[in-house]
């Protein structure tokens, strides 16, 4: 069984459906409103757990009802919640869903209070892998990557939302999962092949370029290729990238090839689009395996 530590954000998502985004100064009548557990860290922790991994979640929430709800949700998923409390408010995301797309504004709150010194060796003890994103301070991610490496973990980074990263930090990452904008910025060119090659040159073992409805491309020191995504009737694409990340990390942690892991991740991401909300839409391993032949 893969044993994965996820270090990252925990947010409560406020989701509003609308026909389109409002123009500047416009008040627009929306549709159904809902709330759901979210945050890229929390989403990826749930995705890993539903793929069958043993998961620790390291993060921070506020001393408020939103924080209570997020911690309780992690516990229901069987996740070991190593979650601290902050004097600030719990992170909140305002999500507008329109058509098969979404727009998100995040108020990070307590996520920014997850400091480098909050990370301890016990967070990574006996873990197979460690997964990070950038909704928490970069200094915390940098320390976490180094600690995880020192503890013998494979390291995964989803550099979203994109922030400047020194080359030495990128060099601490074994597997990078990123979109075209992130690849261009980190790789230094809008040519995907050149950018992916440059990142491998910094010490990364494998790079995955996620392309939404077009699937994903990958490059590693041993292989390269692409995986197409099947057409699905999109209900809400929020969290699809996190479903990919969780499924990919679990498969790599179990020793599967890059192509197998990317194919599993693409299918998980497609299934996540079939349900509303972030964490509620994360598919189970059985659902992904069942869909592999159908989609």
C-alpha positions in Angstrom: 0.0 0.0 0.0 1.2 3.5 -0.9 1.8 5.7 2.2 1.5 9.3 1.2 1.9 12.6 3.1 0.1 15.6 1.5 1.3 19.0 2.6 -1.0 21.8 1.5 -4.1 23.9 1.6 -7.5 23.3 3.1 -10.4 25.5 2.0 -14.2 25.6 2.2 -15.5 26.1 -1.3 -18.5 28.4 -1.9 -19.8 27.3 -5.3 -22.2 29.4 -7.5 -23.5 28.2 -10.9 -24.1 30.9 -13.5 -24.6 31.1 -17.3 -21.4 33.3 -17.6 -19.1 35.5 -15.6 -20.4 39.0 -14.8 -18.9 42.0 -16.5 -17.2 44.7 -14.5 -19.8 46.5 -12.4 -22.6 44.1 -13.3 -24.8 42.2 -10.9 -25.7 38.8 -12.4 -28.4 36.4 -11.2 -26.9 33.0 -10.7 -28.2 29.6 -10.2 -27.7 26.9 -7.5 -25.4 27.6 -4.6 -23.6 25.0 -2.6 -20.6 24.5 -0.3 -18.0 21.8 -0.4 -14.7 20.8 1.2 -11.8 21.9 -1.0 -8.3 23.3 -1.2 -5.8 21.7 -3.5 -4.1 20.0 -0.6 -7.3 18.6 0.9 -8.5 17.6 -2.6 -5.4 15.7 -3.4 -5.3 14.0 0.0 -8.9 12.8 -0.5 -8.0 11.7 -4.1 -5.1 9.6 -2.8 -7.2 8.1 0.0 -9.9 7.1 -2.4 -7.3 5.4 -4.6 -6.5 3.2 -1.7 -3.4 4.9 -0.2 -2.8 5.5 3.5 -2.7 9.3 3.8 -1.5 11.9 6.2 -2.7 15.5 5.6 -0.5 18.4 6.9 -2.1 21.8 6.9 -3.7 24.6 8.9 -7.3 25.8 9.5 -8.8 28.5 11.6 -10.5 28.2 15.0 -13.9 28.4 13.3 -16.8 26.2 12.1 -15.3 26.0 8.6 -12.1 24.5 10.1 -14.0 22.0 12.1 -15.9 20.9 9.1 -12.8 20.4 7.0 -11.0 18.3 9.7 -14.1 16.2 10.3 -14.3 15.5 6.5 -10.7 14.3 6.4 -11.3 12.0 9.3 -14.4 10.5 7.6 -12.2 9.7 4.6 -9.8 7.7 6.9 -7.1 10.4 6.5 -4.7 11.1 9.4 -5.4 14.8 9.9 -2.2 16.4 11.2 -3.9 19.8 11.0 -2.9 22.8 13.1 -5.1 25.7 14.1 -4.4 29.4 13.3 -5.6 32.7 14.7 -6.7 33.6 11.1 -9.8 32.4 9.3 -10.0 29.1 7.5 -9.2 29.3 3.8 -12.2 30.0 1.6 -12.6 29.7 -2.2 -15.3 31.5 -4.2 -16.0 29.2 -7.2 -18.2 30.3 -10.2 -19.1 27.4 -12.5 -20.3 28.4 -16.0 -20.7 25.8 -18.7 -17.9 23.3 -18.5 -15.5 25.9 -17.0 -14.9 27.7 -13.7 -13.3 30.8 -12.2 -12.0 30.8 -8.7 -10.9 33.4 -6.2 -9.2 32.2 -3.0 -8.9 33.9 0.4 -6.0 31.8 1.8 -6.5 32.6 5.5 -4.9 30.0 7.7 -3.1 28.3 4.8 -0.6 31.2 4.8 0.1 30.4 8.5 1.6 27.0 7.6 5.2 27.9 8.2 8.4 26.0 7.5 9.0 25.3 11.2 5.6 23.7 11.5 6.9 20.7 9.5 8.3 17.8 11.5 10.1 14.6 10.5 7.1 12.7 11.9 5.0 14.1 9.1 7.1 12.1 6.6 8.1 9.1 8.7 7.5 5.8 6.9 5.9 7.6 4.0 6.4 6.3 0.5 5.8 9.7 -1.1 5.0 13.3 -0.3 2.8 15.6 -2.4 2.9 19.4 -2.4 1.1 22.3 -4.2 1.6 26.1 -4.0 -1.5 27.3 -2.0 0.8 27.5 1.0 4.0 29.6 1.4 6.9 28.6 -1.0 9.3 28.5 1.9 7.2 25.8 3.5 7.1 23.8 0.3 10.8 24.1 -0.1 11.5 22.9 3.5 9.0 20.1 3.1 10.5 18.9 -0.2 13.9 18.8 1.4 12.7 17.0 4.6 10.7 14.5 2.5 13.8 13.7 0.4 15.9 13.3 3.5 13.3 10.8 4.8 13.5 8.8 1.7 10.2 9.9 0.1 9.4 10.3 -3.6 8.4 13.9 -4.0 5.5 15.3 -6.2 4.7 18.9 -6.9 1.7 20.5 -8.6 3.0 24.1 -8.9 -0.4 25.7 -8.7 -1.2 28.6 -8.3 2.1 29.4 -10.0 4.8 31.2 -8.0 8.5 31.8 -8.8 10.5 28.7 -7.9 14.3 28.7 -7.7 16.0 25.9 -9.8 17.3 24.3 -6.6 13.8 23.9 -5.3 12.6 22.3 -8.6 15.6 20.0 -8.3 14.1 18.5 -5.1 11.0 17.3 -7.1 10.8 13.8 -8.5 7.6 14.3 -10.4 6.1 17.6 -11.6 2.5 17.8 -12.8 1.6 21.1 -14.4 -0.5 22.8 -17.1 0.7 24.7 -20.2 1.0 28.1 -18.5 3.0 26.6 -15.6 5.2 24.6 -17.9 6.0 27.7 -20.0 6.9 29.8 -16.9 9.0 27.1 -15.2 10.6 25.7 -18.3 11.4 29.1 -19.8 9.9 28.5 -23.3 6.5 28.0 -24.9 7.8 24.9 -26.6 6.6 22.0 -24.4 9.3 19.6 -25.4 12.1 22.0 -24.7 10.5 23.1 -21.4 10.0 19.5 -20.2 13.5 18.6 -21.2 14.9 21.6 -19.3 13.0 20.5 -16.1 14.5 17.0 -16.4 17.9 18.6 -16.7 17.3 20.2 -13.3 16.9 16.7 -11.7 13.2 16.0 -12.1 12.5 12.3 -12.9 9.2 12.9 -14.7 7.2 15.8 -16.0 3.4 15.6 -16.8 1.7 18.3 -18.9 -2.0 18.2 -18.2 -4.2 19.5 -21.0 -7.8 19.2 -19.7 -10.1 17.7 -22.3 -7.1 16.8 -24.5 -5.6 14.5 -22.0 -1.9 14.7 -20.9 1.7 14.4 -22.2 4.6 13.0 -20.2 8.4 12.9 -20.3 10.7 11.0 -18.0 14.3 9.8 -18.1 13.0 6.5 -19.4 9.9 7.2 -21.5 7.7 9.7 -23.2 4.2 9.8 -24.7 0.7 11.1 -24.5 -2.7 9.9 -23.3 -6.0 11.2 -24.8 -9.0 12.0 -22.6 -12.4 10.5 -23.5 -15.3 12.8 -24.0 -17.6 13.2 -21.0 -20.6 15.3 -20.2 -19.0 17.9 -17.9 -21.0 18.8 -14.8 -18.2 20.7 -12.9 -14.5 20.6 -13.8 -13.5 21.9 -10.3 -11.0 19.4 -8.8 -10.3 17.4 -12.0 -6.6 18.3 -11.8 -6.5 17.3 -8.2 -8.1 13.9 -9.0 -5.4 13.5 -11.7 -2.7 14.3 -9.2 -3.9 11.9 -6.5 -4.3 9.0 -8.9 -1.0 9.6 -10.6 0.9 9.9 -7.3 -0.6 6.7 -5.9 0.2 4.7 -9.1 3.8 5.9 -9.2 4.1 5.2 -5.5 3.0 1.6 -6.1 5.7 1.2 -8.8 3.7 1.5 -12.0 5.1 3.1 -15.1 4.7 6.7 -16.1 2.3 5.8 -18.9 0.2 3.6 -16.6 0.1 6.3 -14.0 -0.8 9.1 -16.5 -3.6 6.9 -18.0 -5.0 6.3 -14.6 -4.8 10.0 -13.7 -6.5 11.1 -17.0 -9.4 8.7 -16.3 -9.7 9.9 -12.7 -9.8 13.5 -13.9 -12.5 12.7 -16.4 -14.7 11.1 -13.7 -14.2 14.0 -11.4 -15.9 16.2 -14.0 -19.1 14.2 -13.7 -20.0 15.4 -10.2 -20.3 18.9 -8.6 -17.8 20.1 -6.0 -14.2 19.4 -5.5 -13.7 16.7 -2.8 -17.1 15.2 -3.3 -16.2 14.5 -7.0 -13.0 12.6 -6.3 -13.5 9.1 -7.7 -12.7 5.8 -5.9 -10.1 3.4 -7.3 -12.9 0.9 -8.2 -14.6 3.6 -10.2 -11.4 4.5 -12.1 -10.6 0.8 -12.8 -14.2 0.2 -14.0 -14.1 3.2 -16.3 -10.7 2.4 -17.9 -12.3 0.1 -20.4 -15.5 2.1 -20.9 -14.2 5.7 -21.5 
